[in-house]
Every structure is written in C-alpha cells, then in structure tokens.
C-alpha cells in the first residue's frame, strides 16, 4: 500500500460511523471506491456522508456493495425487473462482477427516478449504472460495451494503476508551466499541445493534418516530447485533426489514460475504423491497426461536463461544453495549488445552433487561454444559421428544377447532422419539396450515436428524441451502403450527403466522379476546407479533376457542376463569435495564445486583439501570443 493510499484510508475511516461495515477501499481510476455491506448509510441525508469524506480527502468517492454480500445475478435481475417501470423500455441487464456494477440498458433512461435506482442498490448491493439503448441499432455503442464486458479484468487493472499514477507523491515542486506547440499553430490540422510541469507531461489532442496525398503528424520528434514520459492525454472532440494520431501513441508504447467525454469515445472509434478503411482503399500506408483502436478504448476514462477529476498529483481536469460537435469539450486544467489555470478551447462554437448549445464561458479561474482562430480574419463574418438554411434552400430548389443532384461533402461528425436537421426543417416548413436524402453508412452510424446521448444536444432536439420524434429517422432519409453510386445518382432530383468533407477521400469522390461533368447538379461545401485539399483547390478555381477508374487508369473530367459555398453551418466561431466569447469569458485571462488558424488569419487576429481600438471597445487587456509549431511558451 502506497503512503497516499494509507493516508486516504485513514482519513476515510476517521469520518465513518461504527455501523458503516466497510470491507475494502480501492482505487478506481481517479475515484476512491468504498466497498460496504450497508450502502444505505452513505445515501442517507442526500449523501451527506459521501460529501464529507470527499471534502476531507479532496478526492472523488464512489460507494460499492461488498462482493460477498451482493445478491446472486438471477435474484438481482428479478428485483430490477420488478422495480424498473415498463415505460422506461428495459432491454438488457449486464452484471460487472469485477466492480459490483449492474448496467441497466433502457430505451428511455430519463423516465426512471433516482429513488428506484437507490432502492436497487440497497436491496441488491449491485451499483446501478443506467445506459441508453438507441432507438436504432448502433454498432459502435454495442461494440464498445462488448469490449468493456470482455476485458473486465484488464480494465480493472488499468483503473487501479491509474489511481496509483494520479495519487503518487510528487517529487518536484510545481512552480512553472511550459506549453509546447506540436501542431496546429499557424496552421489548421494536426492539433497537439504538450503541457509540462516539473512533475507531469499532459498532451492536449493528437490530430492528423489532411493534405490530400498523405497525412501530416504532430511534431512528436521534438525533444520536448517523449511518449514514455507522458502522464495523460486529453481529447477535446472526435475529428481526425484532433484525434487521428491518438492510436499511434499506443502503437509506440503509451499505456496511460486518455480523457474525453463518452460521446467522443464512440465517435472516435468510428472515425478510426473509417480512416483504416479509406486508407486501405486508396493504398495509403496504415498508421495504426484495430489493435491500437482497442487499446485507446480500454485506456479511455470518460467524463461528464463539469466533472472535476485529478489526472496527476498537481493537475485537476474539468471538461466544459464547446458547442462544436456532439461531446466536444473545452479543457480546463488547474495546475499546482492555484499556480496556473489553463483553458484550451479545441474547436469552439459560441452560437446556438439547431443541434447544440453554445460554448461554456464561466470558469473558476483562468489565467491562460489557448483559443482556436480558424476564422480570425476581419473578413471572416459568417452568415447566421437561418441565413445559411435559406441559401441552401435556394441552391436545392434551383437544382431540383433542373432534375439534378445536390452533392454535399460533409464531415460525418457534426456537419452532417447540422445539415440534415436544416434540410428536414426546410421540408417540414414546405420551403423545399420532400426530395429523397441519401446518406452513406457512416453518417447513419454517427447519427445513431447522437441518439444515444441526447443529453449533449440542444433542448429542442433532446426533447424530440425523448418524445419519439427522432429527426434522424425521418422517412426522407435513405441510408445507402452499396458500391454502385450510380444507383443513387439515377434517382433525380435528390440530395446526397457523403464524406469526406474536404474531398480528401471517402465515398464523396465516387459521387463526384459520376456527377462532375453534369451541369444540372450542384456541389455544395458546408465545411472549412483546409489549404492543400481538393475542396480548397476547387473553391480557388480548379475545374479539371483527375480520378482513377476501376482498372486503375487515370481519367480527367471537367467540373461542370455548380460550385457553392454555404458557410453558416460551420462548427467554428467566426470573428464576431470569437470576440463575443472573449468578452463573455469569466474571468478574463491574463495571456491569450492563438492556435488552429492559417498564418495570415492568426497574425490579423493577434493585431486586432492588441489594438487600442479593441481594448477601448471591450475594456479587455491581455498579452496575446502566436507561437509557431516547435516553439514553446513558459508560464510562471
């Protein structure tokens, strides 16, 4: 037993009444698990005893039932079935003997009251964990749950080791913080930031940069970075430019924790698998395998928004809503005993959309802010979502009149769902006729993940899911899983949403090859197009496209489709929204570090933030830094 574990145990016992009947105290990741024969002692008075213990030891506490006192699974199942109301849609019960948890899978978990779950715990001594069963089958949700069920003992060992790592005795005094730029500084793509203290190394995001022919990795070859010295990885959201290099860390020996929200984990698995599939199809070298994907899943510790968690002896992590995509998070690090509080936005949307609520702005403390600047130029003023919806309607109507196809390249996560909601809204309000909407398979699976976690969505969409009015299962939506895309393009008029959003690969290229020389059809970009990608080149005027046919022979086609750019669906904040976020952020940071923006946009945004005009208008004054990749910033 480590000295920390001994101290924790003594502190817990000093707060316990004599009748608590504690049988074991164990690490469960950053949580302290207390095993007891009498859980009701801890649940009385609104959990006052648990709160007192947590306050004393300054760690998160969870109560488990003593394994020798739990009811057998058959008897416990009968009690659960008798107590869970029929209207919740009970689908499955799974017992995790390793930690004494029972997973209760419901169609409508919001309909079960806490008092019922408490009663299940007290009567069976199995701790109930409620999971949502999505209204449509989600392969990702099912497979992740199966992985955890199959790897119970490995997962338990990981959580115990994680507790030892997090609560080890510090060796060095934490008196400074170093921020190393490994990727996405004065560029868009391959986001990676190394936060270093004398005691700890924490990596924020690990992305890839899509460039068409290959994908650039973060600067993991810098002397500052050593995978063997890495203590934790924190992921903001599931887009490849923020998570694409994550499995690579495990390939080269990382065995530590990865922190993210639960929706991000499910979406990440989908994106990793799709990346392998597309790379194989296009003959690209595989950066990682399914083995590394499984390692990511088994080493991930998911957090809810607002949940404070120790991730190192002197670092606490809290994730907050970012408004970018499902499960996207702002990262707040409390470093040292009040030394530095750092906020990293990842990708940020400070505006309410049909799908999501805007980014969170209030923090306990925040001396340093690392903020994305994708649309940092003075000309980066995006239309509202309503304006974008009407602009899209006009394009669709014009294409319908010509009996054409509206081809929309989308990121499977985020933009696809935003655009789907917009099109369905246009149909519902009879602004456009109910034309068929074809989506490729991964978008459908991603939408199923959205249905699994409606609590992360906007109030409107959340209530639709809760009341069996799921927008993602509309009769206008048709999922296509075949190889012959001409089956779809022969249905006219129609709308096709396909990945990838920047034309760097994926099924959208097959559709583009068929439709490129069709003047009656339209190509509509709704996502940011990174410099160097085919999407960016087309927006810059490229009209001769090359494709490979089935025999591998190169063919050239003139792009005769109408080319449009509808920007209001972006998951990023424009210049006005970035400024509004800075004005609303509490407290105001002392230092602002700009990242995730092209060089000219970063320079322009930095000059604006330092200008007398901005400072007089907003009464904000902070140091603004714009490091390049491979540079470091030292914060004292």
C-alpha positions as CSV (number, residue, x, y, z in Angstrom):
1,X,0.0,0.0,0.0
2,X,1.4,3.4,-1.0
3,X,1.7,6.2,1.5
4,X,-1.0,8.1,-0.3
5,X,-3.4,5.1,-0.2
6,X,-2.6,4.7,3.5
7,X,-3.4,8.4,4.2
8,X,-6.7,8.2,2.2
9,X,-7.7,5.0,4.1
10,X,-7.1,6.6,7.5
11,X,-8.9,9.8,6.5
12,X,-12.0,7.8,5.3
13,X,-12.1,5.7,8.5
14,X,-11.9,8.8,10.7
15,X,-15.1,10.1,9.1
16,X,-17.1,6.8,9.3
17,X,-19.8,5.8,11.8
18,X,-19.1,2.5,13.5
19,X,-22.0,0.8,11.7
20,X,-20.8,1.5,8.1
21,X,-19.4,-2.0,7.7
22,X,-16.6,-1.2,5.3
23,X,-14.9,-4.2,3.7
24,X,-12.4,-2.6,1.2
25,X,-11.1,0.7,-0.1
26,X,-9.7,0.7,-3.6
27,X,-8.6,3.0,-6.4
28,X,-11.0,3.1,-9.4
29,X,-9.1,5.4,-11.6
30,X,-9.2,8.9,-10.2
31,X,-12.1,7.8,-7.9
32,X,-11.8,6.2,-4.5
33,X,-14.2,3.2,-4.3
34,X,-15.5,2.3,-0.8
35,X,-17.0,-1.2,-0.5
36,X,-19.6,-1.7,2.2
37,X,-22.3,-4.1,3.4
38,X,-24.6,-1.2,4.2
39,X,-24.7,1.3,1.3
40,X,-27.8,3.0,2.8
41,X,-25.6,4.6,5.5
42,X,-23.9,6.6,2.7
43,X,-27.1,7.5,0.9
44,X,-28.9,9.0,3.9
45,X,-29.4,12.8,4.2
46,X,-28.8,13.3,0.4
47,X,-25.4,11.6,0.6
48,X,-24.1,13.9,3.3
49,X,-21.5,11.3,4.5
50,X,-20.1,10.8,1.0
51,X,-19.8,14.6,0.6
52,X,-18.0,14.9,3.9
53,X,-15.5,12.2,3.0
54,X,-14.8,13.7,-0.4
55,X,-14.2,17.1,1.1
56,X,-11.8,15.6,3.7
57,X,-9.7,13.6,1.3
58,X,-10.2,16.1,-1.6
59,X,-10.9,13.3,-4.0
60,X,-13.9,11.8,-5.8
61,X,-15.6,9.0,-3.9
62,X,-17.9,6.2,-5.1
63,X,-19.7,3.6,-2.9
64,X,-19.8,0.0,-4.0
65,X,-21.5,-3.1,-2.5
66,X,-19.4,-5.7,-0.7
67,X,-18.9,-8.6,-3.2
68,X,-19.6,-11.3,-0.6
69,X,-22.9,-9.7,0.3
70,X,-24.3,-9.0,-3.2
71,X,-27.4,-10.9,-4.3
72,X,-26.8,-13.6,-6.9
73,X,-27.4,-12.3,-10.5
74,X,-30.7,-14.2,-11.0
75,X,-32.3,-12.8,-7.8
76,X,-30.9,-9.3,-8.5
77,X,-32.3,-9.4,-12.1
78,X,-35.8,-10.3,-10.8
79,X,-35.7,-7.3,-8.3
80,X,-34.5,-5.0,-11.1
81,X,-37.2,-6.2,-13.5
82,X,-39.9,-5.7,-10.8
83,X,-38.7,-2.1,-9.9
84,X,-37.9,-0.6,-13.3
85,X,-41.1,0.9,-14.8
86,X,-42.4,-0.6,-18.0
87,X,-42.4,2.8,-19.7
88,X,-38.6,3.1,-19.5
89,X,-38.2,0.3,-22.0
90,X,-35.9,-2.1,-20.2
91,X,-33.8,-4.0,-22.8
92,X,-30.8,-5.6,-21.1
93,X,-29.1,-6.2,-17.8
94,X,-25.4,-6.9,-17.5
95,X,-23.5,-7.6,-14.3
96,X,-19.9,-6.5,-13.9
97,X,-18.6,-8.7,-11.0
98,X,-15.2,-7.0,-11.0
99,X,-16.5,-3.8,-9.5
100,X,-20.0,-4.8,-8.5
101,X,-21.8,-2.7,-11.1
102,X,-25.0,-3.6,-12.9
103,X,-25.6,-2.0,-16.3
104,X,-29.3,-1.4,-17.0
105,X,-30.0,-0.7,-20.6
106,X,-33.2,1.4,-21.2
107,X,-34.8,3.0,-24.2
108,X,-35.8,5.9,-22.0
109,X,-33.4,6.3,-19.0
110,X,-34.8,9.8,-18.3
111,X,-38.0,8.1,-17.1
112,X,-36.5,6.2,-14.2
113,X,-36.4,8.0,-10.9
114,X,-33.3,8.2,-8.7
115,X,-35.3,6.7,-5.8
116,X,-35.7,3.5,-7.8
117,X,-32.0,3.2,-8.6
118,X,-31.2,3.8,-4.9
119,X,-33.6,1.1,-3.9
120,X,-31.9,-1.3,-6.4
121,X,-28.5,-0.6,-4.9
122,X,-29.7,-1.0,-1.3
123,X,-31.6,-4.2,-1.9
124,X,-29.1,-6.0,-4.2
125,X,-25.8,-4.3,-3.3
126,X,-25.2,-4.0,-7.1
127,X,-24.4,-0.4,-8.0
128,X,-26.8,0.5,-10.9
129,X,-25.5,2.3,-14.0
130,X,-28.1,3.3,-16.5
131,X,-27.3,3.2,-20.2
132,X,-29.4,4.4,-23.1
133,X,-30.4,1.9,-25.8
134,X,-30.5,3.9,-29.0
135,X,-33.8,3.7,-31.0
136,X,-31.9,2.4,-34.0
137,X,-29.1,-0.2,-33.7
138,X,-25.7,1.4,-33.2
139,X,-22.7,-0.9,-34.0
140,X,-20.3,1.5,-32.2
141,X,-22.3,1.6,-29.0
142,X,-22.8,-2.2,-29.0
143,X,-19.1,-3.0,-29.7
144,X,-17.7,-0.6,-27.1
145,X,-19.9,-2.1,-24.4
146,X,-18.8,-5.6,-25.6
147,X,-15.1,-4.7,-25.4
148,X,-15.6,-3.5,-21.8
149,X,-17.5,-6.7,-20.9
150,X,-14.8,-8.9,-22.4
151,X,-11.9,-7.0,-20.8
152,X,-13.3,-6.6,-17.3
153,X,-10.1,-7.7,-15.5
154,X,-7.7,-5.7,-17.8
155,X,-9.9,-2.7,-17.3
156,X,-9.9,-3.2,-13.6
157,X,-6.1,-3.4,-13.6
158,X,-5.9,-0.2,-15.7
159,X,-8.1,1.7,-13.3
160,X,-6.1,0.6,-10.3
161,X,-2.8,1.5,-12.0
162,X,-4.4,4.8,-13.0
163,X,-5.2,5.6,-9.4
164,X,-1.6,4.9,-8.4
165,X,-0.3,7.2,-11.1
166,X,-2.7,10.0,-10.3
167,X,-2.2,9.9,-6.5
168,X,1.5,9.3,-6.4
169,X,3.6,11.5,-4.1
170,X,5.0,14.5,-6.1
171,X,8.8,14.6,-6.4
172,X,9.2,18.2,-7.7
173,X,7.8,21.5,-6.7
174,X,5.3,22.8,-9.3
175,X,6.5,26.4,-9.9
176,X,6.2,26.8,-13.7
177,X,4.3,25.5,-16.7
178,X,5.7,25.0,-20.2
179,X,3.4,24.9,-23.3
180,X,5.0,23.2,-26.3
181,X,3.4,23.7,-29.8
182,X,3.4,20.3,-31.5
183,X,0.8,21.0,-34.1
184,X,-2.0,23.4,-35.4
185,X,-0.1,26.6,-34.6
186,X,-0.2,29.0,-37.5
187,X,-1.9,26.2,-39.4
188,X,-5.2,24.2,-39.4
189,X,-4.8,20.5,-38.7
190,X,-2.8,18.0,-36.5
191,X,-3.7,19.7,-33.2
192,X,-1.3,18.7,-30.4
193,X,-0.2,20.7,-27.4
194,X,2.2,19.5,-24.7
195,X,1.6,21.0,-21.2
196,X,4.6,20.4,-19.0
197,X,5.2,20.9,-15.3
198,X,8.3,19.8,-13.4
199,X,6.2,16.7,-12.4
200,X,3.9,16.0,-15.3
201,X,3.5,15.8,-19.1
202,X,0.0,16.2,-20.5
203,X,-0.9,16.1,-24.2
204,X,-3.9,18.0,-25.3
205,X,-5.2,16.4,-28.6
206,X,-3.3,14.3,-31.1
207,X,-4.5,15.0,-34.6
208,X,-3.6,14.5,-38.2
209,X,-3.4,17.2,-40.9
210,X,-5.2,16.1,-44.1
211,X,-3.2,17.2,-47.2
212,X,-4.7,15.0,-49.9
213,X,-1.9,12.5,-50.7
214,X,-0.7,11.9,-47.1
215,X,-1.5,13.0,-43.6
216,X,1.0,15.0,-41.5
217,X,1.6,14.0,-37.9
218,X,2.2,16.3,-35.0
219,X,5.9,17.1,-34.2
220,X,6.3,14.1,-31.9
221,X,10.0,14.1,-32.9
222,X,10.7,17.3,-30.8
223,X,13.0,16.8,-27.8
224,X,10.2,18.0,-25.5
225,X,8.0,15.1,-26.4
226,X,8.7,11.6,-25.1
227,X,5.8,9.0,-25.2
228,X,7.4,7.1,-22.2
229,X,7.2,10.2,-20.1
230,X,3.6,11.1,-21.0
231,X,1.2,11.0,-18.0
232,X,-2.1,11.8,-19.7
233,X,-3.8,12.6,-22.9
234,X,-6.9,14.9,-23.0
235,X,-9.0,14.9,-26.2
236,X,-11.4,17.8,-27.0
237,X,-13.5,16.1,-29.7
238,X,-13.8,13.5,-32.4
239,X,-12.5,15.0,-35.6
240,X,-9.4,13.4,-37.2
241,X,-7.4,16.7,-37.0
242,X,-7.7,16.4,-33.2
243,X,-7.7,12.6,-32.6
244,X,-6.2,11.0,-35.7
245,X,-2.8,10.3,-34.2
246,X,-4.1,9.0,-30.9
247,X,-3.8,5.3,-31.7
248,X,-0.3,5.9,-32.9
249,X,0.7,6.8,-29.3
250,X,-0.3,3.3,-28.2
251,X,1.5,1.7,-31.1
252,X,4.7,3.2,-29.8
253,X,4.2,2.3,-26.2
254,X,1.9,4.7,-24.4
255,X,-0.1,2.9,-21.7
256,X,-1.6,5.7,-19.8
257,X,-5.1,7.3,-19.6
258,X,-7.0,9.2,-22.3
259,X,-9.7,11.6,-21.0
260,X,-12.7,12.6,-23.1
261,X,-16.5,12.7,-23.0
262,X,-18.4,9.5,-23.6
263,X,-19.9,10.6,-27.0
264,X,-16.4,11.5,-28.1
265,X,-15.2,7.9,-27.4
266,X,-17.9,6.4,-29.6
267,X,-17.4,8.8,-32.4
268,X,-13.6,8.4,-32.2
269,X,-13.9,4.6,-32.7
270,X,-16.0,5.2,-35.8
271,X,-13.5,7.7,-37.3
272,X,-10.5,5.4,-36.6
273,X,-12.1,2.5,-38.3
274,X,-13.2,4.6,-41.2
275,X,-9.7,6.0,-41.5
276,X,-8.3,2.5,-41.8
277,X,-10.9,1.5,-44.4
278,X,-10.4,4.6,-46.6
279,X,-6.5,4.3,-46.3
280,X,-6.7,0.6,-47.4
281,X,-9.0,1.5,-50.3
282,X,-6.7,4.3,-51.5
283,X,-3.5,2.5,-51.0
284,X,-2.2,4.8,-48.2
285,X,0.2,3.3,-45.6
286,X,-1.7,2.4,-42.4
287,X,-0.6,4.4,-39.4
288,X,-2.3,2.1,-36.9
289,X,-4.4,-1.1,-36.7
290,X,-7.6,-2.2,-35.0
291,X,-5.4,-3.4,-32.1
292,X,-4.4,0.2,-31.3
293,X,-8.0,1.3,-31.5
294,X,-8.9,-1.3,-28.9
295,X,-6.1,0.0,-26.7
296,X,-7.5,3.5,-27.0
297,X,-10.9,2.3,-25.9
298,X,-9.6,0.3,-22.9
299,X,-7.4,3.2,-21.7
300,X,-10.1,5.9,-22.0
301,X,-11.7,7.4,-18.9
302,X,-14.8,9.3,-19.8
303,X,-16.0,12.5,-18.0
304,X,-19.2,14.5,-18.0
305,X,-19.2,18.2,-18.4
306,X,-18.4,20.0,-15.2
307,X,-16.9,16.9,-13.5
308,X,-13.7,17.7,-11.7
309,X,-11.0,15.0,-11.8
310,X,-7.4,14.6,-10.7
311,X,-5.3,13.5,-13.6
312,X,-1.8,14.0,-12.0
313,X,-0.6,14.8,-8.5
314,X,-0.8,18.5,-9.1
315,X,-3.3,18.8,-12.0
316,X,-7.1,18.7,-12.0
317,X,-9.1,18.5,-15.2
318,X,-12.6,19.7,-15.9
319,X,-14.4,19.5,-19.3
320,X,-17.0,22.0,-20.4
321,X,-19.3,22.3,-23.4
322,X,-17.6,23.6,-26.6
323,X,-20.6,23.8,-28.9
324,X,-18.6,22.4,-31.9
325,X,-19.9,18.8,-32.3
326,X,-21.5,16.2,-30.1
327,X,-19.4,15.7,-27.0
328,X,-16.9,18.4,-27.9
329,X,-15.2,20.0,-24.8
330,X,-13.3,22.9,-23.6
331,X,-10.4,21.7,-21.4
332,X,-9.8,23.4,-18.0
333,X,-6.6,22.5,-16.2
334,X,-6.0,23.6,-12.6
335,X,-2.2,23.2,-12.2
336,X,-0.5,23.3,-8.8
337,X,-2.1,24.8,-5.7
338,X,-3.6,27.6,-7.6
339,X,-0.4,28.3,-9.7
340,X,-2.0,28.4,-13.2
341,X,-5.4,27.7,-14.6
342,X,-5.4,27.0,-18.3
343,X,-8.3,26.8,-20.7
344,X,-7.9,25.2,-24.1
345,X,-10.9,25.6,-26.5
346,X,-10.1,22.9,-29.1
347,X,-12.7,23.9,-31.7
348,X,-15.2,26.3,-30.4
349,X,-18.7,27.5,-31.5
350,X,-20.1,30.4,-29.5
351,X,-23.5,30.4,-31.0
352,X,-26.7,28.4,-30.5
353,X,-27.4,26.0,-33.4
354,X,-30.3,23.6,-34.1
355,X,-28.1,20.8,-32.9
356,X,-26.1,22.2,-30.0
357,X,-26.0,24.8,-27.3
358,X,-23.2,27.4,-27.4
359,X,-19.8,27.1,-25.6
360,X,-19.4,27.5,-21.9
361,X,-17.9,30.8,-20.7
362,X,-17.6,30.8,-16.9
363,X,-14.6,29.1,-15.1
364,X,-13.4,29.1,-11.5
365,X,-10.1,30.6,-12.6
366,X,-8.4,31.1,-16.0
367,X,-5.0,32.8,-16.3
368,X,-4.1,31.3,-19.7
369,X,-6.4,30.8,-22.7
370,X,-5.4,28.8,-25.8
371,X,-8.1,29.7,-28.4
372,X,-8.8,28.5,-31.9
373,X,-8.6,31.2,-34.6
374,X,-9.8,29.4,-37.7
375,X,-12.0,32.3,-38.7
376,X,-9.8,35.1,-37.2
377,X,-9.7,37.4,-40.2
378,X,-11.8,40.6,-40.3
379,X,-13.5,39.2,-43.4
380,X,-14.5,36.0,-41.6
381,X,-18.0,37.0,-40.8
382,X,-20.2,34.0,-41.3
383,X,-24.0,34.2,-42.1
384,X,-26.4,33.1,-39.4
385,X,-27.7,29.5,-39.4
386,X,-31.0,30.8,-40.6
387,X,-29.4,32.7,-43.5
388,X,-27.4,29.6,-44.4
389,X,-30.5,27.5,-44.3
390,X,-32.3,29.8,-46.8
391,X,-29.2,30.0,-49.0
392,X,-29.1,26.2,-49.1
393,X,-32.8,26.1,-49.9
394,X,-32.2,28.4,-52.9
395,X,-29.5,26.1,-54.3
396,X,-31.6,23.0,-53.7
397,X,-34.7,24.5,-55.5
398,X,-32.6,25.6,-58.5
399,X,-31.1,22.1,-58.7
400,X,-34.5,20.4,-58.4
401,X,-35.8,22.4,-61.3
402,X,-33.0,21.0,-63.4
403,X,-33.6,17.5,-62.2
404,X,-30.1,17.4,-60.8
405,X,-28.3,16.1,-57.7
406,X,-27.2,18.3,-54.8
407,X,-23.9,16.8,-53.6
408,X,-22.8,18.0,-50.2
409,X,-19.4,16.8,-48.9
410,X,-19.7,16.7,-45.1
411,X,-17.7,15.7,-42.1
412,X,-19.5,12.6,-40.8
413,X,-19.4,14.0,-37.3
414,X,-21.2,17.4,-36.7
415,X,-21.7,19.0,-40.1
416,X,-23.7,16.0,-41.5
417,X,-26.2,16.2,-38.6
418,X,-26.5,20.0,-38.7
419,X,-27.1,20.0,-42.4
420,X,-29.6,17.1,-42.1
421,X,-31.6,19.0,-39.5
422,X,-31.6,22.1,-41.7
423,X,-32.8,20.2,-44.8
424,X,-35.5,18.4,-42.7
425,X,-36.6,21.8,-41.4
426,X,-36.9,23.2,-44.9
427,X,-39.0,20.2,-45.9
428,X,-41.2,20.5,-42.8
429,X,-41.8,24.2,-43.4
430,X,-42.5,23.4,-47.1
431,X,-39.7,25.7,-48.3
432,X,-38.4,22.8,-50.5
433,X,-40.3,19.7,-51.6
434,X,-39.8,16.3,-49.8
435,X,-37.0,15.1,-52.1
436,X,-35.1,11.9,-51.1
437,X,-31.9,12.5,-49.0
438,X,-29.2,9.8,-49.4
439,X,-26.5,9.4,-46.8
440,X,-23.7,7.0,-46.7
441,X,-23.4,4.4,-43.9
442,X,-21.0,6.1,-41.6
443,X,-23.2,9.2,-41.3
444,X,-26.1,7.0,-40.3
445,X,-24.0,5.3,-37.6
446,X,-22.8,8.7,-36.3
447,X,-26.4,9.9,-36.1
448,X,-27.2,6.7,-34.0
449,X,-24.5,7.8,-31.5
450,X,-26.3,11.2,-31.4
451,X,-29.5,9.4,-30.4
452,X,-27.6,7.5,-27.7
453,X,-26.5,10.7,-26.0
454,X,-29.4,13.2,-26.4
455,X,-28.4,14.9,-23.1
456,X,-25.5,16.5,-25.0
457,X,-27.8,18.0,-27.7
458,X,-29.8,21.2,-27.8
459,X,-33.0,21.3,-25.8
460,X,-35.2,21.1,-28.9
461,X,-33.5,18.0,-30.4
462,X,-33.2,16.4,-27.0
463,X,-37.0,16.7,-26.4
464,X,-37.7,15.3,-29.9
465,X,-35.6,12.2,-29.0
466,X,-37.3,11.9,-25.6
467,X,-40.7,12.0,-27.2
468,X,-40.2,9.5,-30.0
469,X,-39.9,12.3,-32.7
470,X,-36.4,11.5,-33.7
471,X,-35.3,13.7,-36.5
472,X,-32.5,11.3,-37.6
473,X,-35.0,8.6,-38.5
474,X,-37.1,10.7,-40.9
475,X,-38.8,8.9,-43.8
476,X,-37.0,11.2,-46.2
477,X,-33.6,9.9,-45.2
478,X,-32.3,6.9,-47.1
479,X,-29.1,5.1,-46.0
480,X,-27.0,3.8,-48.9
481,X,-24.4,1.1,-48.3
482,X,-23.8,-0.2,-51.8
483,X,-20.7,0.2,-54.0
484,X,-22.6,1.3,-57.2
485,X,-23.2,5.0,-56.6
486,X,-25.0,5.3,-59.9
487,X,-28.0,3.6,-58.2
488,X,-28.3,6.8,-56.2
489,X,-27.4,9.4,-58.9
490,X,-30.1,7.9,-61.2
491,X,-32.7,9.0,-58.6
492,X,-33.4,12.6,-59.6
493,X,-33.8,15.1,-58.1
494,X,-32.2,14.1,-54.9
495,X,-29.8,15.3,-52.2
496,X,-26.6,13.3,-51.3
497,X,-24.6,13.8,-48.1
498,X,-21.3,11.9,-48.2
499,X,-17.9,12.0,-46.6
500,X,-15.2,13.3,-46.6
501,X,-16.0,16.9,-46.1
502,X,-12.7,18.2,-47.8
503,X,-12.7,15.8,-50.7
504,X,-9.6,14.1,-49.4
505,X,-11.1,10.6,-49.7
506,X,-14.2,8.7,-48.9
507,X,-17.4,8.0,-50.9
508,X,-17.9,11.6,-51.9
509,X,-15.2,11.2,-54.5
510,X,-17.1,8.4,-56.2
511,X,-20.2,10.6,-56.4
512,X,-18.1,13.5,-57.7
513,X,-16.5,11.3,-60.4
514,X,-20.0,10.5,-61.6
515,X,-21.5,14.0,-61.4
516,X,-18.5,16.2,-62.1
517,X,-19.5,16.9,-65.8
518,X,-23.2,17.3,-65.1
519,X,-24.2,21.0,-65.3
520,X,-27.6,20.2,-63.8
521,X,-26.1,19.1,-60.5
522,X,-24.6,21.2,-57.7
523,X,-21.6,20.7,-55.4
524,X,-22.2,22.5,-52.1
525,X,-19.4,23.0,-49.5
526,X,-20.6,23.4,-45.9
527,X,-17.3,22.7,-44.0
528,X,-14.0,24.5,-43.7
529,X,-11.6,23.5,-46.5
530,X,-8.0,23.1,-45.3
531,X,-5.3,24.6,-47.5
532,X,-3.9,21.9,-49.9
533,X,-7.1,19.8,-50.0
534,X,-9.1,19.2,-53.2
535,X,-12.0,21.0,-51.7
536,X,-9.9,24.1,-51.2
537,X,-8.5,23.9,-54.7
538,X,-12.0,23.7,-56.3
539,X,-13.1,26.8,-54.3
540,X,-10.0,28.5,-55.6
541,X,-11.0,27.8,-59.2
542,X,-9.7,24.3,-60.1
543,X,-12.1,22.8,-62.8
544,X,-10.1,19.9,-64.3
545,X,-10.3,16.9,-62.0
546,X,-8.5,13.6,-62.2
547,X,-9.9,10.3,-61.0
548,X,-8.9,6.6,-61.2
549,X,-11.3,4.2,-62.8
550,X,-11.9,0.6,-61.8
551,X,-8.8,-0.6,-63.8
552,X,-6.6,2.0,-62.0
553,X,-6.3,4.1,-65.1
554,X,-6.4,7.9,-64.6
555,X,-9.3,9.8,-66.2
556,X,-9.8,13.6,-66.4
557,X,-13.1,15.3,-66.2
558,X,-14.2,19.0,-66.5
559,X,-16.1,20.1,-63.4
560,X,-19.3,21.5,-64.8
561,X,-21.4,21.2,-61.7
562,X,-22.4,24.4,-60.0
563,X,-20.0,25.1,-57.1
564,X,-21.3,26.7,-54.0
565,X,-20.0,27.6,-50.5
566,X,-22.5,27.8,-47.7
567,X,-20.6,28.8,-44.5
568,X,-23.3,29.3,-41.9
569,X,-23.2,25.7,-40.9
570,X,-19.6,25.8,-39.7
571,X,-18.9,24.4,-36.2
572,X,-16.3,27.1,-35.7
573,X,-16.8,30.6,-34.4
574,X,-16.4,33.5,-36.8
575,X,-14.5,36.7,-35.9
576,X,-17.6,38.2,-34.1
577,X,-18.3,35.0,-32.2
578,X,-14.6,34.7,-31.1
579,X,-14.7,38.3,-29.9
580,X,-18.0,37.6,-28.1
581,X,-16.5,34.5,-26.4
582,X,-13.5,36.6,-25.1
583,X,-15.9,39.3,-23.9
584,X,-18.1,36.9,-22.1
585,X,-15.4,34.7,-20.6
586,X,-15.2,34.9,-16.9
587,X,-12.6,35.5,-15.5
588,X,-10.7,37.4,-18.2
589,X,-7.4,35.6,-18.9
590,X,-4.0,37.3,-18.5
591,X,-2.5,35.6,-21.5
592,X,-4.2,34.5,-24.8
593,X,-2.4,32.1,-27.1
594,X,-3.8,31.8,-30.6
595,X,-3.8,28.5,-32.5
596,X,-5.7,26.4,-35.1
597,X,-5.6,29.1,-37.8
598,X,-3.7,29.8,-41.0
599,X,-0.7,32.1,-40.6
600,X,-2.3,35.2,-42.1
601,X,-5.5,34.8,-40.0
602,X,-3.6,34.3,-36.8
603,X,-1.5,37.5,-37.5
604,X,-4.5,39.5,-38.3
605,X,-6.5,38.4,-35.2
606,X,-3.5,39.0,-32.9
607,X,-3.1,42.5,-34.2
608,X,-6.8,43.2,-33.7
609,X,-6.7,41.9,-30.1
610,X,-3.7,44.1,-29.3
611,X,-5.1,47.2,-31.0
612,X,-6.1,50.2,-29.0
613,X,-9.5,50.2,-30.7
614,X,-10.3,46.7,-29.5
615,X,-9.1,47.5,-25.9
616,X,-11.1,50.6,-25.7
617,X,-14.2,49.0,-27.1
618,X,-14.1,45.9,-24.9
619,X,-12.1,47.1,-21.9
620,X,-10.1,43.9,-22.2
621,X,-6.4,43.8,-22.0
622,X,-4.3,40.7,-22.1
623,X,-1.0,39.5,-23.5
624,X,-1.5,37.8,-26.9
625,X,0.9,35.2,-28.2
626,X,1.0,33.5,-31.6
627,X,3.7,30.8,-31.4
628,X,4.7,28.6,-34.4
629,X,4.9,24.9,-34.4
630,X,8.0,23.7,-32.4
631,X,8.0,26.8,-30.2
632,X,7.4,26.8,-26.5
633,X,5.8,29.2,-24.1
634,X,6.9,29.3,-20.4
635,X,4.3,30.5,-17.9
636,X,5.5,31.3,-14.4
